Amino acid sequence: MGKHLSNLSIGAFAQAAGVGVETIRFYQRKGLLPEPDKPYGSIRRYCKADVSRVRFVKSAQRLGFSLDEIAELLRLDDGTQCEVASRHAEDKLKDVREKMADLAHMEAVLSELVRACHSRKGKVSCPLIASLQGENGMLTAEAG
């Protein structure tokens, strides 16, 4: 496998990394991936380390890290910065937990609104519309 991941064209590199060519170029513009030298009259070539770096970026993105945060993690990749990297992960975990709490609140409010919509009788105002307009305070009291 290692032999197949050396001396790659950008297209083969993108395929090996599981991304598009434009993603490779975007990561290069953002400084997440170095752009190899282009020998005169030839094309740039990529290697296994470049594939690993792109996979790292994609994995970090799936965990919710922004590209700026990923750039910082890449700068910490010298084997001596585990505590700093851990603090970044702790901050991300805190953000995720806050988002989960927000989503749980949204789920509870929407569940109540759906229940209210299904149980309404006669020509009363739609509970969902009324709530979104702030008439009953269900959403406005908890917003923030």
N, C-alpha and C positions, 0 to 999 in steps of 0.2 A: 504494500500500500504506500509506503514512504516514497518509493521510486515514482509512483504515479502522482505524487503531490509535490514534485519539484519541477522547476522550469515550466510553470504553467502560463499560458496566455491568460488575458483577463477573462475571456469567456469560460475557459476551463476552470479557472480559479473561482469564478462566481458560481459555477455549477457545483464544484467540490464543496464550497462553503454553504450552498443552499440558498443563495440570494441572487438577485439580478445584477447585471453589469452596472446599472445606474446606482445601485446601492453601494457597490464598491467605490465608485467615483464620489458619491456623496460622503462616505466615510473618510475618504482621502481629503476632501475639501474641509471636513470638520476636524481633521487632525487625529482621527481615531485609527487611521491606517496609513502607514508611510507609503509614498508613491515611489516605486523602484526607479532606478535610473533607466533611461531609454538609450541603449547603445545606438550610435549613429547608423541609420539605415535599417534599424531593427525594431522590435517591439519590446515593451516592458514584460518582464517575467516575474512570476510570483512563486512562493514556496509553501511548504507545509506550515511554517510558523505564521504566515499570513492567513492561511485557512483557519488555524487555531484562533487567531486574534479575532477574525470575523465571527466565528462561532461563540467566542467569549462575549462579544458585543451583543449578539442576538440573545444569548442566554440572560445577560444582565437586563436587556430590554424586557424580556418576558417576566422578570421579577419586578418590573416597574421602575427601574432606574432610568433617568433621563440621559440623553447623550452627554451632557456636561458632567453628570455624576459618573458615567462610564469612563469618560476621559480621566477623571480623577482616580478612579479605581485602576485604570491602566498605568497611571503614573506611580501607583503604589506597588506595582508588580515586581518588586525586587527581593521579595522574601523576608523583608525585615519590618514591614509596615502592617502586620496583621491587626494590631490594636486600632490603628487608624481605620483600616478597612472594616473592622468590626463595628466601629462607631457609625460608619456610613450605613452598614446593614441595620444597626439598631434604629437609626433615624428612619430608614425606609420601612422597617417593621412598624414603627410608631405611626407613620403615615398610613400604612395599609390598615392598621387597626382602627384609626380614625375614620377612614373611608368605609370600612365594614360597619362601624357604628352608624354612620350616616345612611348607608344602604339599608341597615336594619330598621332605622326610623322611617325611611321612605317606604319600605315594604309594609310596615305596620299602618302607616297613614293610608297608603293605597288600598290595603286590604279592607280597612274600615270604610273607605269611600266606595269600593266595589260592593261591599255588603250593604251599605246605605242605598246605593243605586238600585240594587236588586230587591230591596225591601220597600221601596217607596210606593205609595199608593196615591191615586188621584192626580190632580193637576198641580203638584207641588214642584218647586224649583228642583232641578237636577242637583243632587248633593255634590257631585264632582265639580260641576260648573260653579256652583255657589261657593264651594271651598276655594277654588282657584281665583275667584273674584274677591275672596276675603270676607264673604258675608257671614260665615260661621266661625271663622278664626281657627279652623282645624290646622291649616298650614301656616298661617301667619304667626300663631303663637309659638310655634317651634322653629320658625325660620331663623337662620342666623348663621 
